[in-house]
Amino acid sequence: MSWVVFEVLLAFGLAVFIVWWTLPRKKKKKAALPKDGNVSSNVSTEDSRTPSA
């Protein structure tokens, strides 16, 4: 009886491992954020579509 329980647990563990292995992973960020964490500090605030006076 204990052998059957062992095999069932082993099969369950293998199934969980396969599902975990096939889950999509998070993509690595290409550029790090600035130390202050403000993303917009590197973005130009001028709107290039409007002519300057």
C-alpha positions as protocol buffer text, in pm:
chain_id: "A"
residue {
  index: 1
  type: MET
  ca { x: 0 y: 0 z: 0 }
}
residue {
  index: 2
  type: SER
  ca { x: 277 y: 244 z: 83 }
}
residue {
  index: 3
  type: TRP
  ca { x: 436 y: 180 z: -257 }
}
residue {
  index: 4
  type: VAL
  ca { x: 116 y: 291 z: -430 }
}
residue {
  index: 5
  type: VAL
  ca { x: 101 y: 611 z: -222 }
}
residue {
  index: 6
  type: PHE
  ca { x: 466 y: 680 z: -306 }
}
residue {
  index: 7
  type: GLU
  ca { x: 400 y: 637 z: -679 }
}
residue {
  index: 8
  type: VAL
  ca { x: 92 y: 861 z: -664 }
}
residue {
  index: 9
  type: LEU
  ca { x: 287 y: 1135 z: -486 }
}
residue {
  index: 10
  type: LEU
  ca { x: 574 y: 1098 z: -730 }
}
residue {
  index: 11
  type: ALA
  ca { x: 339 y: 1127 z: -1029 }
}
residue {
  index: 12
  type: PHE
  ca { x: 169 y: 1431 z: -874 }
}
residue {
  index: 13
  type: GLY
  ca { x: 505 y: 1595 z: -806 }
}
residue {
  index: 14
  type: LEU
  ca { x: 617 y: 1530 z: -1161 }
}
residue {
  index: 15
  type: ALA
  ca { x: 295 y: 1679 z: -1299 }
}
residue {
  index: 16
  type: VAL
  ca { x: 337 y: 1992 z: -1084 }
}
residue {
  index: 17
  type: PHE
  ca { x: 701 y: 2024 z: -1196 }
}
residue {
  index: 18
  type: ILE
  ca { x: 605 y: 1998 z: -1566 }
}
residue {
  index: 19
  type: VAL
  ca { x: 335 y: 2264 z: -1528 }
}
residue {
  index: 20
  type: TRP
  ca { x: 574 y: 2495 z: -1339 }
}
residue {
  index: 21
  type: TRP
  ca { x: 848 y: 2442 z: -1600 }
}
residue {
  index: 22
  type: THR
  ca { x: 618 y: 2532 z: -1889 }
}
residue {
  index: 23
  type: LEU
  ca { x: 475 y: 2852 z: -1736 }
}
residue {
  index: 24
  type: PRO
  ca { x: 585 y: 3169 z: -1918 }
}
residue {
  index: 25
  type: ARG
  ca { x: 868 y: 3350 z: -1748 }
}
residue {
  index: 26
  type: LYS
  ca { x: 893 y: 3722 z: -1684 }
}
residue {
  index: 27
  type: LYS
  ca { x: 1093 y: 3907 z: -1945 }
}
residue {
  index: 28
  type: LYS
  ca { x: 1409 y: 4076 z: -1826 }
}
residue {
  index: 29
  type: LYS
  ca { x: 1404 y: 4453 z: -1832 }
}
residue {
  index: 30
  type: LYS
  ca { x: 1637 y: 4597 z: -2095 }
}
residue {
  index: 31
  type: ALA
  ca { x: 1711 y: 4927 z: -1920 }
}
residue {
  index: 32
  type: ALA
  ca { x: 1719 y: 4994 z: -1552 }
}
residue {
  index: 33
  type: LEU
  ca { x: 1512 y: 5271 z: -1401 }
}
residue {
  index: 34
  type: PRO
  ca { x: 1689 y: 5582 z: -1273 }
}
residue {
  index: 35
  type: LYS
  ca { x: 1779 y: 5582 z: -904 }
}
residue {
  index: 36
  type: ASP
  ca { x: 1493 y: 5818 z: -820 }
}
residue {
  index: 37
  type: GLY
  ca { x: 1248 y: 5582 z: -991 }
}
residue {
  index: 38
  type: ASN
  ca { x: 1102 y: 5859 z: -1207 }
}
residue {
  index: 39
  type: VAL
  ca { x: 1061 y: 5725 z: -1559 }
}
residue {
  index: 40
  type: SER
  ca { x: 942 y: 6055 z: -1705 }
}
residue {
  index: 41
  type: SER
  ca { x: 1260 y: 6240 z: -1608 }
}
residue {
  index: 42
  type: ASN
  ca { x: 1431 y: 6110 z: -1922 }
}
residue {
  index: 43
  type: VAL
  ca { x: 1142 y: 6198 z: -2151 }
}
residue {
  index: 44
  type: SER
  ca { x: 1129 y: 6532 z: -2328 }
}
residue {
  index: 45
  type: THR
  ca { x: 834 y: 6745 z: -2224 }
}
residue {
  index: 46
  type: GLU
  ca { x: 824 y: 6941 z: -2550 }
}
residue {
  index: 47
  type: ASP
  ca { x: 553 y: 6844 z: -2790 }
}
residue {
  index: 48
  type: SER
  ca { x: 714 y: 6825 z: -3133 }
}
residue {
  index: 49
  type: ARG
  ca { x: 377 y: 6853 z: -3310 }
}
residue {
  index: 50
  type: THR
  ca { x: 314 y: 7210 z: -3198 }
}
residue {
  index: 51
  type: PRO
  ca { x: 517 y: 7493 z: -3350 }
}
residue {
  index: 52
  type: SER
  ca { x: 716 y: 7703 z: -3110 }
}
residue {
  index: 53
  type: ALA
  ca { x: 631 y: 8073 z: -3092 }
}
